[in-house]
């Protein structure tokens, strides 16, 4: 199964697929509103603003699995992201990224290793997966990697150029 075929649901409750963004470079990120890393929303939005016109999008996946740091409803999450960080990139419905309830997308994403060769479970909120224009995973960046870290920006720019 291609990543593009996996069924998703938007935060507004509409059906979606990664395939809706086929041909774009995608940065898939599990997000949370009450985390010490929540300010990364600002950097994610700046990436969206900088590269959207070049065929790039961030897609946020709210997740409440890490110390219940995303307890809100879909409406609360949408309002928080808009009011606090001006988020314009797509947000999907709340999902699980680890364990027996792991969403099928994350079952596939977590097979991909990070820069140190470690694959497996998502470690915390704001883990980032870079997906190329062809729908293949081309990079994995752990939560403490800031959205505008040089290595992540370089990977995005390389994917956009390729």
N, C-alpha and C positions, 0 to 999 in steps of 0.2 A: 504494500500500500504506500502510495506517495503521501508526503506530508500535506500536499495540496488537497487530498481527498478526505482528510479527517474533518469530521463535523464539529463545528464550534457554535457557540451562541453569543451574540453581542451582549453587552451590558444592558441594552434596551430590550433584550429578549428575542431578537431576530436571528434566524439561522444564518450561519456564515461558514466559510472555509478559508484556510490559508490560500487556497487557489483563487480566491477573490483578488489576491494581490500577486498572482502569477506574473513573472517578469520583473518584479520589484525585488530589491534587497530588503529583507525583513529582520528587525531586531526584536525577538520575542523575549519578554521579561515578565517574571512573576513579581507582582507588585503588592504593596500593603500601605495603608494610610497611617498606621500608628507604629511605625518602626523607626529606629534610629537612622536607617538608610532612606527614609521617605523623601528627604530633600533631593535624592537622585532624580525624582520626577522633573525637577527644573532642568537638569542636564539632558534628560531624555527628550524633553520638549524642545530644547535648543538643537539637538540632533535632528529632530523632526523638521524644525523650521529651516535648518541649514540645507538638508539633503532631500526633502520631499520632492522638490522640483526635478531631481535627478533620478527618480525611480526608487525611493527609499521610504520605508515606514517603520515606525516603532509600533508594536502591538503589545498592550499590557494585559496580563492575566492575573487579576486579583486572586489572592490565596490567603486563607486564614490558618494555615497549618503550622506556622511558626509563632508560638506563644500568642495565638489568637490576635494577631496584629492587623487583621482586616475583618473586623466583626460586622461592618455595616451592610445595609441592604444595597441593592444595585443603585437605587436613587441616591442614597447617601454617598456612595463611592463616587458616582458621577458628579455630584455637587461639590464634594471635597476636591476632586482633581481639577475641576474647572475653576472653582473659586480660589484655591490655594496655589495652583501651579499653571493655570491657563492651558491645561492639557487639551490638545486637539487631535492627538493620535487615537486610533481605535482602542477601545477597551472591551474585553470579552467578559462573559459572566464569570463569577467566582468558581474556581476549580481547585482540585487537589493535584499537587505536582509530585508527591511521593506516596508510597504505601499502596494498600490494596485498592483504594479508590482513585489511584493516579489516572489522570485524564489520558486518553490514547495519544494525544499530541506529545505529552511529556514522557510517555512510555518510549516514544521514538527519540525525542530530543536527548534524554538522559543516557542514551547509548553512546553519545558522542563525547569524546574526552576533551578536557580542558588543555591548556598549553603545557601542563606538567604531565599529561597522559592519564589523568584520573577521570573516569566516567562514573556513572551511577547517580545516586540521589542528588537532588538539588540541596545545597547546604543551608540556604537562608533566602530571605526575600531579596529581590533585585538581582538574581542570577540571570545572565544574558546569553542568548543563543543567536548567532548570526546565521541567517539563511540566505543562500545565494539566489540569483534570479531564476535558476533552474529548480528551486525547491530543495536543494541539498544543504545540510548543515555544514557550515564552513568555519565556524568558530564558537567557542564556549568561554565565557568570561564570568568568573566567580563574583559573588555579591560585592566584595570590597573594591572591585574595579569600577571606578567612576565612569559614567557614560561618556565623558569627554577625555578619558585617559588616552594618551598618545597611541597605545597599542590597539585600542578599540577603534579610534578614529581612522588609523591607518588601515585596519582590516575592512572597515566600511568603505573607505575610498578605493581600496584595491578591488573590492567586490563590485562597486559601481563602475569602475574603469574596465573591468574584465567582462 
